């Protein structure tokens, strides 16, 4: 199981529409990537690579925001390593 500090609960929350038109709160792609790179998150290296590649293909990516979240979540070095290799 994985949990975060209570003060991080609202970081990266955005509103999204479901296919049925209902509004729901979800975490942004940037926040989700930071969660993937947390040290206690047991995700395989190739899955992290796939996630970053998919993010970089997205037209709506916000790399400065990703780096801001990465710094806040203390995963900046890991995220930067993957970005440097893939950019």
Chimera marker file (.cmm) of the C-alpha trace (Angstrom):
<marker_set name="trace">
<marker id="1" x="0.000" y="0.000" z="0.000" r="1" g="1" b="0" radius="0.5"/>
<marker id="2" x="1.128" y="3.516" z="-0.767" r="1" g="1" b="0" radius="0.5"/>
<marker id="3" x="0.152" y="6.779" z="0.907" r="1" g="1" b="0" radius="0.5"/>
<marker id="4" x="1.249" y="10.408" z="0.805" r="1" g="1" b="0" radius="0.5"/>
<marker id="5" x="1.360" y="13.282" z="3.234" r="1" g="1" b="0" radius="0.5"/>
<marker id="6" x="-2.089" y="14.798" z="3.843" r="1" g="1" b="0" radius="0.5"/>
<marker id="7" x="-0.885" y="18.199" z="2.595" r="1" g="1" b="0" radius="0.5"/>
<marker id="8" x="-0.217" y="16.608" z="-0.819" r="1" g="1" b="0" radius="0.5"/>
<marker id="9" x="-3.751" y="15.281" z="-1.297" r="1" g="1" b="0" radius="0.5"/>
<marker id="10" x="-4.920" y="18.320" z="-3.253" r="1" g="1" b="0" radius="0.5"/>
<marker id="11" x="-1.734" y="18.842" z="-5.302" r="1" g="1" b="0" radius="0.5"/>
<marker id="12" x="-2.454" y="18.237" z="-8.978" r="1" g="1" b="0" radius="0.5"/>
<marker id="13" x="-6.205" y="17.680" z="-8.679" r="1" g="1" b="0" radius="0.5"/>
<marker id="14" x="-8.075" y="18.618" z="-11.851" r="1" g="1" b="0" radius="0.5"/>
<marker id="15" x="-11.679" y="18.268" z="-12.934" r="1" g="1" b="0" radius="0.5"/>
<marker id="16" x="-12.459" y="15.917" z="-15.781" r="1" g="1" b="0" radius="0.5"/>
<marker id="17" x="-15.633" y="14.799" z="-17.558" r="1" g="1" b="0" radius="0.5"/>
<marker id="18" x="-16.589" y="11.136" z="-17.717" r="1" g="1" b="0" radius="0.5"/>
<marker id="19" x="-17.934" y="9.675" z="-20.982" r="1" g="1" b="0" radius="0.5"/>
<marker id="20" x="-21.408" y="10.118" z="-19.472" r="1" g="1" b="0" radius="0.5"/>
<marker id="21" x="-20.754" y="13.842" z="-18.943" r="1" g="1" b="0" radius="0.5"/>
<marker id="22" x="-20.302" y="13.813" z="-15.158" r="1" g="1" b="0" radius="0.5"/>
<marker id="23" x="-17.567" y="15.884" z="-13.546" r="1" g="1" b="0" radius="0.5"/>
<marker id="24" x="-15.038" y="14.016" z="-11.428" r="1" g="1" b="0" radius="0.5"/>
<marker id="25" x="-11.827" y="15.050" z="-9.714" r="1" g="1" b="0" radius="0.5"/>
<marker id="26" x="-8.683" y="13.220" z="-10.857" r="1" g="1" b="0" radius="0.5"/>
<marker id="27" x="-4.946" y="13.731" z="-10.549" r="1" g="1" b="0" radius="0.5"/>
<marker id="28" x="-3.194" y="15.419" z="-13.469" r="1" g="1" b="0" radius="0.5"/>
<marker id="29" x="-0.706" y="13.540" z="-15.624" r="1" g="1" b="0" radius="0.5"/>
<marker id="30" x="2.134" y="15.461" z="-13.983" r="1" g="1" b="0" radius="0.5"/>
<marker id="31" x="1.040" y="14.446" z="-10.477" r="1" g="1" b="0" radius="0.5"/>
<marker id="32" x="0.530" y="10.839" z="-11.569" r="1" g="1" b="0" radius="0.5"/>
<marker id="33" x="4.051" y="10.658" z="-12.995" r="1" g="1" b="0" radius="0.5"/>
<marker id="34" x="5.489" y="11.943" z="-9.727" r="1" g="1" b="0" radius="0.5"/>
<marker id="35" x="3.545" y="9.253" z="-7.863" r="1" g="1" b="0" radius="0.5"/>
<marker id="36" x="5.003" y="6.643" z="-10.218" r="1" g="1" b="0" radius="0.5"/>
<marker id="37" x="8.534" y="7.803" z="-9.402" r="1" g="1" b="0" radius="0.5"/>
<marker id="38" x="8.151" y="7.776" z="-5.616" r="1" g="1" b="0" radius="0.5"/>
<marker id="39" x="10.769" y="5.490" z="-4.076" r="1" g="1" b="0" radius="0.5"/>
<marker id="40" x="8.299" y="3.199" z="-2.341" r="1" g="1" b="0" radius="0.5"/>
<marker id="41" x="6.218" y="2.715" z="-5.482" r="1" g="1" b="0" radius="0.5"/>
<marker id="42" x="6.982" y="-0.722" z="-6.920" r="1" g="1" b="0" radius="0.5"/>
<marker id="43" x="6.685" y="-0.048" z="-10.646" r="1" g="1" b="0" radius="0.5"/>
<marker id="44" x="9.018" y="-1.686" z="-13.157" r="1" g="1" b="0" radius="0.5"/>
<marker id="45" x="11.565" y="0.450" z="-15.015" r="1" g="1" b="0" radius="0.5"/>
<marker id="46" x="10.026" y="-0.301" z="-18.413" r="1" g="1" b="0" radius="0.5"/>
<marker id="47" x="6.617" y="0.834" z="-17.124" r="1" g="1" b="0" radius="0.5"/>
<marker id="48" x="8.124" y="4.125" z="-15.930" r="1" g="1" b="0" radius="0.5"/>
<marker id="49" x="9.750" y="4.571" z="-19.347" r="1" g="1" b="0" radius="0.5"/>
<marker id="50" x="6.440" y="3.877" z="-21.086" r="1" g="1" b="0" radius="0.5"/>
<marker id="51" x="4.615" y="6.372" z="-18.852" r="1" g="1" b="0" radius="0.5"/>
<marker id="52" x="7.153" y="9.141" z="-19.554" r="1" g="1" b="0" radius="0.5"/>
<marker id="53" x="7.127" y="8.421" z="-23.310" r="1" g="1" b="0" radius="0.5"/>
<marker id="54" x="3.327" y="8.595" z="-23.402" r="1" g="1" b="0" radius="0.5"/>
<marker id="55" x="3.386" y="11.841" z="-21.440" r="1" g="1" b="0" radius="0.5"/>
<marker id="56" x="5.920" y="13.404" z="-23.813" r="1" g="1" b="0" radius="0.5"/>
<marker id="57" x="3.693" y="12.533" z="-26.804" r="1" g="1" b="0" radius="0.5"/>
<marker id="58" x="0.775" y="14.403" z="-25.247" r="1" g="1" b="0" radius="0.5"/>
<marker id="59" x="0.189" y="17.870" z="-26.709" r="1" g="1" b="0" radius="0.5"/>
<marker id="60" x="-1.065" y="19.111" z="-23.356" r="1" g="1" b="0" radius="0.5"/>
<marker id="61" x="2.100" y="18.214" z="-21.438" r="1" g="1" b="0" radius="0.5"/>
<marker id="62" x="3.408" y="20.822" z="-19.035" r="1" g="1" b="0" radius="0.5"/>
<marker id="63" x="7.049" y="20.004" z="-18.331" r="1" g="1" b="0" radius="0.5"/>
<marker id="64" x="7.665" y="23.022" z="-16.050" r="1" g="1" b="0" radius="0.5"/>
<marker id="65" x="4.697" y="21.913" z="-13.910" r="1" g="1" b="0" radius="0.5"/>
<marker id="66" x="5.999" y="18.327" z="-13.913" r="1" g="1" b="0" radius="0.5"/>
<marker id="67" x="9.374" y="19.541" z="-12.642" r="1" g="1" b="0" radius="0.5"/>
<marker id="68" x="7.686" y="21.717" z="-10.009" r="1" g="1" b="0" radius="0.5"/>
<marker id="69" x="5.703" y="18.730" z="-8.713" r="1" g="1" b="0" radius="0.5"/>
<marker id="70" x="8.789" y="16.507" z="-8.925" r="1" g="1" b="0" radius="0.5"/>
<marker id="71" x="10.682" y="18.938" z="-6.720" r="1" g="1" b="0" radius="0.5"/>
<marker id="72" x="7.819" y="19.091" z="-4.209" r="1" g="1" b="0" radius="0.5"/>
<marker id="73" x="7.513" y="15.279" z="-4.107" r="1" g="1" b="0" radius="0.5"/>
<marker id="74" x="11.312" y="14.879" z="-3.924" r="1" g="1" b="0" radius="0.5"/>
<marker id="75" x="11.610" y="12.848" z="-7.129" r="1" g="1" b="0" radius="0.5"/>
<marker id="76" x="13.197" y="15.612" z="-9.208" r="1" g="1" b="0" radius="0.5"/>
<marker id="77" x="16.450" y="13.751" z="-9.936" r="1" g="1" b="0" radius="0.5"/>
<marker id="78" x="14.697" y="10.591" z="-11.123" r="1" g="1" b="0" radius="0.5"/>
<marker id="79" x="12.273" y="12.510" z="-13.349" r="1" g="1" b="0" radius="0.5"/>
<marker id="80" x="15.065" y="14.647" z="-14.806" r="1" g="1" b="0" radius="0.5"/>
<marker id="81" x="17.120" y="11.540" z="-15.637" r="1" g="1" b="0" radius="0.5"/>
<marker id="82" x="14.289" y="10.081" z="-17.687" r="1" g="1" b="0" radius="0.5"/>
<marker id="83" x="13.514" y="13.414" z="-19.368" r="1" g="1" b="0" radius="0.5"/>
<marker id="84" x="17.165" y="13.975" z="-20.314" r="1" g="1" b="0" radius="0.5"/>
<marker id="85" x="17.369" y="10.569" z="-21.958" r="1" g="1" b="0" radius="0.5"/>
<marker id="86" x="14.062" y="10.872" z="-23.820" r="1" g="1" b="0" radius="0.5"/>
<marker id="87" x="14.194" y="14.522" z="-24.920" r="1" g="1" b="0" radius="0.5"/>
<link id1="1" id2="2" r="1" g="1" b="0" radius="0.2"/>
<link id1="2" id2="3" r="1" g="1" b="0" radius="0.2"/>
<link id1="3" id2="4" r="1" g="1" b="0" radius="0.2"/>
<link id1="4" id2="5" r="1" g="1" b="0" radius="0.2"/>
<link id1="5" id2="6" r="1" g="1" b="0" radius="0.2"/>
<link id1="6" id2="7" r="1" g="1" b="0" radius="0.2"/>
<link id1="7" id2="8" r="1" g="1" b="0" radius="0.2"/>
<link id1="8" id2="9" r="1" g="1" b="0" radius="0.2"/>
<link id1="9" id2="10" r="1" g="1" b="0" radius="0.2"/>
<link id1="10" id2="11" r="1" g="1" b="0" radius="0.2"/>
<link id1="11" id2="12" r="1" g="1" b="0" radius="0.2"/>
<link id1="12" id2="13" r="1" g="1" b="0" radius="0.2"/>
<link id1="13" id2="14" r="1" g="1" b="0" radius="0.2"/>
<link id1="14" id2="15" r="1" g="1" b="0" radius="0.2"/>
<link id1="15" id2="16" r="1" g="1" b="0" radius="0.2"/>
<link id1="16" id2="17" r="1" g="1" b="0" radius="0.2"/>
<link id1="17" id2="18" r="1" g="1" b="0" radius="0.2"/>
<link id1="18" id2="19" r="1" g="1" b="0" radius="0.2"/>
<link id1="19" id2="20" r="1" g="1" b="0" radius="0.2"/>
<link id1="20" id2="21" r="1" g="1" b="0" radius="0.2"/>
<link id1="21" id2="22" r="1" g="1" b="0" radius="0.2"/>
<link id1="22" id2="23" r="1" g="1" b="0" radius="0.2"/>
<link id1="23" id2="24" r="1" g="1" b="0" radius="0.2"/>
<link id1="24" id2="25" r="1" g="1" b="0" radius="0.2"/>
<link id1="25" id2="26" r="1" g="1" b="0" radius="0.2"/>
<link id1="26" id2="27" r="1" g="1" b="0" radius="0.2"/>
<link id1="27" id2="28" r="1" g="1" b="0" radius="0.2"/>
<link id1="28" id2="29" r="1" g="1" b="0" radius="0.2"/>
<link id1="29" id2="30" r="1" g="1" b="0" radius="0.2"/>
<link id1="30" id2="31" r="1" g="1" b="0" radius="0.2"/>
<link id1="31" id2="32" r="1" g="1" b="0" radius="0.2"/>
<link id1="32" id2="33" r="1" g="1" b="0" radius="0.2"/>
<link id1="33" id2="34" r="1" g="1" b="0" radius="0.2"/>
<link id1="34" id2="35" r="1" g="1" b="0" radius="0.2"/>
<link id1="35" id2="36" r="1" g="1" b="0" radius="0.2"/>
<link id1="36" id2="37" r="1" g="1" b="0" radius="0.2"/>
<link id1="37" id2="38" r="1" g="1" b="0" radius="0.2"/>
<link id1="38" id2="39" r="1" g="1" b="0" radius="0.2"/>
<link id1="39" id2="40" r="1" g="1" b="0" radius="0.2"/>
<link id1="40" id2="41" r="1" g="1" b="0" radius="0.2"/>
<link id1="41" id2="42" r="1" g="1" b="0" radius="0.2"/>
<link id1="42" id2="43" r="1" g="1" b="0" radius="0.2"/>
<link id1="43" id2="44" r="1" g="1" b="0" radius="0.2"/>
<link id1="44" id2="45" r="1" g="1" b="0" radius="0.2"/>
<link id1="45" id2="46" r="1" g="1" b="0" radius="0.2"/>
<link id1="46" id2="47" r="1" g="1" b="0" radius="0.2"/>
<link id1="47" id2="48" r="1" g="1" b="0" radius="0.2"/>
<link id1="48" id2="49" r="1" g="1" b="0" radius="0.2"/>
<link id1="49" id2="50" r="1" g="1" b="0" radius="0.2"/>
<link id1="50" id2="51" r="1" g="1" b="0" radius="0.2"/>
<link id1="51" id2="52" r="1" g="1" b="0" radius="0.2"/>
<link id1="52" id2="53" r="1" g="1" b="0" radius="0.2"/>
<link id1="53" id2="54" r="1" g="1" b="0" radius="0.2"/>
<link id1="54" id2="55" r="1" g="1" b="0" radius="0.2"/>
<link id1="55" id2="56" r="1" g="1" b="0" radius="0.2"/>
<link id1="56" id2="57" r="1" g="1" b="0" radius="0.2"/>
<link id1="57" id2="58" r="1" g="1" b="0" radius="0.2"/>
<link id1="58" id2="59" r="1" g="1" b="0" radius="0.2"/>
<link id1="59" id2="60" r="1" g="1" b="0" radius="0.2"/>
<link id1="60" id2="61" r="1" g="1" b="0" radius="0.2"/>
<link id1="61" id2="62" r="1" g="1" b="0" radius="0.2"/>
<link id1="62" id2="63" r="1" g="1" b="0" radius="0.2"/>
<link id1="63" id2="64" r="1" g="1" b="0" radius="0.2"/>
<link id1="64" id2="65" r="1" g="1" b="0" radius="0.2"/>
<link id1="65" id2="66" r="1" g="1" b="0" radius="0.2"/>
<link id1="66" id2="67" r="1" g="1" b="0" radius="0.2"/>
<link id1="67" id2="68" r="1" g="1" b="0" radius="0.2"/>
<link id1="68" id2="69" r="1" g="1" b="0" radius="0.2"/>
<link id1="69" id2="70" r="1" g="1" b="0" radius="0.2"/>
<link id1="70" id2="71" r="1" g="1" b="0" radius="0.2"/>
<link id1="71" id2="72" r="1" g="1" b="0" radius="0.2"/>
<link id1="72" id2="73" r="1" g="1" b="0" radius="0.2"/>
<link id1="73" id2="74" r="1" g="1" b="0" radius="0.2"/>
<link id1="74" id2="75" r="1" g="1" b="0" radius="0.2"/>
<link id1="75" id2="76" r="1" g="1" b="0" radius="0.2"/>
<link id1="76" id2="77" r="1" g="1" b="0" radius="0.2"/>
<link id1="77" id2="78" r="1" g="1" b="0" radius="0.2"/>
<link id1="78" id2="79" r="1" g="1" b="0" radius="0.2"/>
<link id1="79" id2="80" r="1" g="1" b="0" radius="0.2"/>
<link id1="80" id2="81" r="1" g="1" b="0" radius="0.2"/>
<link id1="81" id2="82" r="1" g="1" b="0" radius="0.2"/>
<link id1="82" id2="83" r="1" g="1" b="0" radius="0.2"/>
<link id1="83" id2="84" r="1" g="1" b="0" radius="0.2"/>
<link id1="84" id2="85" r="1" g="1" b="0" radius="0.2"/>
<link id1="85" id2="86" r="1" g="1" b="0" radius="0.2"/>
<link id1="86" id2="87" r="1" g="1" b="0" radius="0.2"/>
</marker_set>
